[in-house]
Amino acid sequence: MATYDPFRDLDRIASSLFDTRRGPRRMPMDLYRDGDHYVMTADLPGIDPGSVDIDVDGQLLTIRAERTLASGDGVKWITREREAASFLRQLNLGQGVDTEGIAATYNNGVLTVTIPVSEKAKPRKVEVTTDAAAPVVPIEN
């Protein structure tokens, strides 16, 4: 049997009263480059993968997701701390990415978006050539 903690209930009530975030929540994310790809991972626990929506409009990547909570008839809640919420994150991709090749997976509550670097933005070697047929102009002192 768990012991009653009045401060936990007070904290929960205060959070619900003073929580001014009524709109979409931001999702925590990491972004890094791995070779020829950028990889973004975002925490979306409890999200139905079917509710995840990813759009690319020009260079703007938008991720939306919904967490809905099941509520059956005749259910008597003992405690309910998880909230239904919508999540939103937008990233300006900038130049140098291949927006056509963006891919996403969702596993164990983590959304992974892979963004390939465009061929134009990949580092490349520039070959230096000489023109052997060009006349050599002597330098006079």
Sequence and secondary structure as in RCSB ss.txt:
>XXXX:A:sequence
MATYDPFRDLDRIASSLFDTRRGPRRMPMDLYRDGDHYVMTADLPGIDPGSVDIDVDGQLLTIRAERTLASGDGV
KWITREREAASFLRQLNLGQGVDTEGIAATYNNGVLTVTIPVSEKAKPRKVEVTTDAAAPVVPIEN
>XXXX:A:secstr
     HHHHHHHHHHHHH    S B   EEEEEETTEEEEEEE TT  GGG EEEEETTEEEEEEEE     TT 
  S      EEEEEEEE  SSB GGG EEEEETTEEEEEEEB GGGS         TTS       
